[in-house]
């Protein structure tokens, strides 16, 4: 029997009137606003989503505590991917000791795509620094997962190294590492993602593809990229995420979900079930 579960593994919340989100500025247009669970609730129902994972949107404890609070009061939330300071392992150890006591805390993430900018020393290899590796060893030991934000070839090339260094830590590449769908470019993205897939603890998140696409996109624009990932990772290592509210920059939550369901409809019912819910449950221990 096919399950009707549909888990959104990539949902953000932020209330800028209450806490800081350093990367969100007025230039981001509609994102420069408060995005609360109440605002999304009707769209979750319309999209057919049955469970969600909240993912950090700021490298702050305040953001993580906010998500954990939301999880406590909104049954649709099944897990939280929070933040600890990767480059401060002693502090991270103390934070992890606290967070792992909360049943909703499933994994960690830092805004690693920003660390290649001058603001963060322009280091695309930041994640491989010795102090960061020390923290990731703690993450692995705690049995937590790691969401990795990769937006260029250098970032993707870090993944096989990370996966080999921490073979017991499950790693997911957020947003398929943002391939250039708008430009219809496959290489070197395809080869780098396939190389990462050779490590069994690496997963891929089908999310955020609409904001990597040209205006007027359809799911057919995504098909070659999705086909490549499913072929190299297998459905059991692919999961879906809505990327709200960032998704509103090129569409809307319900429309993105319809497209994501459409783009995987060519696969077997069992493969679709893995991508819709079973991979998420396995990866995040939901």
C-alpha positions in Angstrom: 0.0 0.0 0.0 1.4 3.4 -1.0 1.7 6.0 1.8 0.2 9.4 1.6 3.0 10.9 3.6 4.7 13.9 2.1 7.5 15.4 4.2 8.9 18.8 3.6 12.6 18.5 4.7 13.5 22.2 4.1 11.3 24.8 5.7 12.5 28.1 7.2 10.9 30.4 9.6 12.1 33.9 10.7 10.6 36.7 12.6 12.9 39.7 11.9 11.1 41.8 14.4 12.3 39.5 17.2 15.8 38.3 16.2 18.6 39.0 13.7 19.1 37.3 10.3 22.3 38.8 9.0 21.9 37.9 5.4 18.3 39.2 4.9 18.3 42.8 3.7 15.7 45.0 1.9 17.3 44.0 -1.4 15.7 40.5 -1.0 12.3 42.1 -1.5 9.5 39.9 -0.3 11.8 37.9 2.0 12.4 41.1 4.1 9.4 40.3 6.3 8.2 38.0 9.1 7.5 34.4 8.1 5.7 32.5 10.9 4.1 29.0 11.0 0.7 30.6 11.0 1.4 32.2 7.7 2.3 29.0 6.0 -0.2 26.7 7.7 -3.0 26.9 5.1 -0.6 26.3 2.2 0.9 23.2 3.9 -2.6 21.7 3.9 -3.2 22.7 0.2 0.1 21.2 -0.8 -0.6 17.9 0.9 2.4 18.1 3.1 2.0 15.9 6.2 5.2 16.7 8.1 8.0 19.3 8.0 11.6 19.7 9.1 12.6 23.2 10.1 16.1 24.3 9.0 18.2 27.1 10.4 18.2 30.4 8.6 20.7 32.2 10.9 24.0 31.2 12.5 22.6 32.0 15.9 21.3 30.2 19.0 18.2 32.4 18.9 17.1 31.0 15.6 17.5 27.4 16.8 15.7 28.0 20.1 12.8 29.6 18.1 12.5 26.6 15.8 12.5 24.2 18.8 9.8 26.3 20.4 7.7 26.1 17.2 8.2 22.3 17.1 6.8 21.9 20.5 3.5 23.6 19.6 2.9 22.6 16.0 2.4 18.9 15.4 3.2 19.1 11.7 6.9 19.8 12.7 8.7 16.6 13.0 12.3 17.8 13.4 14.7 20.7 13.6 18.1 21.3 11.9 19.8 23.8 14.2 23.0 25.7 14.6 26.1 25.3 16.7 29.4 27.2 16.0 31.3 24.8 13.8 34.5 26.8 14.2 34.4 26.8 18.1 34.5 23.1 19.0 34.5 23.6 22.8 31.4 25.9 22.7 29.8 23.5 20.1 30.3 20.6 22.5 28.4 22.4 25.3 25.7 23.4 22.8 25.3 19.9 21.5 25.1 18.5 25.0 22.1 20.7 25.6 20.4 20.4 22.2 20.5 16.6 22.0 18.2 16.4 25.0 15.4 17.8 22.9 13.7 15.1 20.8 13.1 17.5 17.9 16.8 18.3 17.4 17.8 16.1 14.5 20.8 17.7 12.8 23.0 20.8 12.3 23.8 23.3 9.6 25.9 26.4 9.2 25.4 29.0 6.4 28.5 27.6 4.7 27.6 29.2 1.3 28.4 32.6 2.8 31.9 31.6 3.9 33.3 32.0 0.4 32.5 35.8 0.6 34.9 38.5 1.9 32.7 38.8 5.0 33.9 35.2 5.9 37.5 35.3 4.7 36.5 34.1 1.1 37.3 30.5 2.0 35.3 27.9 0.0 37.2 25.2 2.0 36.2 26.6 5.4 34.3 23.4 6.2 37.6 21.5 6.0 39.4 23.6 8.6 40.8 21.6 11.6 38.6 23.3 14.2 35.5 22.7 12.1 36.4 19.1 11.6 36.7 18.8 15.4 33.1 19.9 15.8 31.8 17.6 13.0 33.4 14.7 14.9 31.2 15.7 17.8 28.2 15.8 15.5 29.0 12.3 14.2 29.4 11.0 17.8 26.1 12.5 18.8 24.3 10.6 16.0 23.1 13.8 14.3 22.9 14.6 10.6 24.6 17.4 8.7 22.9 19.6 6.1 25.6 21.1 3.8 24.9 24.3 1.8 26.9 24.0 -1.4 26.5 26.6 -4.2 29.6 26.0 -6.4 32.0 23.4 -7.6 34.5 24.0 -4.8 31.8 23.3 -2.2 30.7 20.1 -3.9 34.3 18.9 -4.0 34.4 19.1 -0.2 31.7 16.6 0.2 33.6 13.3 -0.5 36.3 14.4 1.9 33.8 15.1 4.6 32.0 11.9 4.0 35.2 9.9 4.2 36.3 11.7 7.3 33.0 11.0 9.1 31.6 7.8 7.6 28.9 7.4 10.4 27.6 11.0 9.8 24.7 11.3 7.3 25.3 14.3 5.0 22.7 15.9 2.7 23.6 18.4 0.0 20.9 21.0 0.2 19.2 22.2 -3.0 21.2 19.7 -5.2 24.0 22.3 -4.8 22.1 24.8 -6.9 22.9 23.6 -10.5 22.6 26.2 -13.3 19.2 25.2 -14.5 18.6 28.6 -16.0 21.6 28.2 -18.2 20.9 24.5 -18.9 24.4 23.7 -17.7 25.1 20.1 -16.5 28.9 20.0 -16.1 31.0 20.0 -13.9 28.0 19.8 -11.5 26.9 16.4 -12.7 30.3 14.7 -12.3 31.0 16.4 -9.0 27.6 15.3 -7.6 28.2 11.8 -8.9 31.5 11.7 -7.1 29.9 12.7 -3.9 27.3 10.0 -4.4 30.0 7.4 -4.3 30.1 7.7 -0.6 27.1 5.9 1.0 26.5 8.4 3.7 25.9 11.3 1.3 22.3 12.2 0.3 20.7 14.9 -1.9 17.9 17.3 -1.2 15.5 18.1 -4.1 14.7 21.7 -3.1 15.2 25.2 -4.2 15.3 24.3 -7.9 12.7 26.9 -8.8 15.1 29.7 -7.7 17.9 28.3 -9.9 15.6 28.3 -12.9 14.6 30.9 -15.5 11.4 32.8 -15.3 8.4 30.8 -16.4 10.0 27.6 -15.3 8.2 24.2 -15.3 9.2 20.9 -13.7 10.4 19.8 -17.2 13.3 22.2 -16.8 14.4 20.3 -13.7 14.0 16.8 -15.2 17.6 16.2 -16.4 19.0 17.3 -13.1 16.6 15.1 -11.1 17.1 12.1 -13.4 20.9 12.4 -12.9 20.6 12.6 -9.1 18.2 9.7 -8.8 20.4 7.6 -11.1 23.5 8.3 -9.1 22.2 8.4 -5.5 19.1 6.2 -5.8 15.7 7.2 -4.5 16.6 6.0 -1.0 19.1 8.9 -0.7 16.9 11.6 -2.2 14.4 13.7 -0.3 12.1 16.7 -1.1 12.0 20.2 0.4 9.9 23.2 -0.2 12.4 25.9 0.7 9.8 28.3 2.0 9.9 31.2 2.2 12.8 31.5 -0.2 10.7 29.7 -2.8 8.4 32.8 -3.2 11.2 34.5 -5.1 10.2 32.4 -8.1 6.8 31.0 -7.5 4.7 29.9 -4.5 4.8 27.1 -2.0 1.9 25.1 -3.4 3.1 25.5 -7.0 6.6 24.4 -6.1 5.3 21.3 -4.4 3.1 20.4 -7.4 6.2 20.7 -9.6 8.3 18.5 -7.3 5.7 15.8 -7.2 5.4 16.0 -11.0 9.1 15.8 -11.6 9.4 12.5 -9.7 6.2 11.0 -11.1 8.1 9.1 -13.8 9.7 6.9 -11.2 8.2 3.8 -9.6 5.7 4.1 -6.8 8.3 2.7 -4.4 10.9 5.2 -5.5 8.4 8.0 -5.2 7.5 6.9 -1.7 11.2 7.0 -0.7 11.6 10.5 -2.0 8.4 11.8 -0.6 8.8 10.5 3.0 10.9 7.4 3.7 14.3 9.0 3.0 13.5 11.9 5.2 12.4 9.6 8.0 15.5 7.5 7.7 17.9 10.5 7.4 16.5 12.6 10.2 15.4 9.8 12.4 11.8 11.2 12.4 
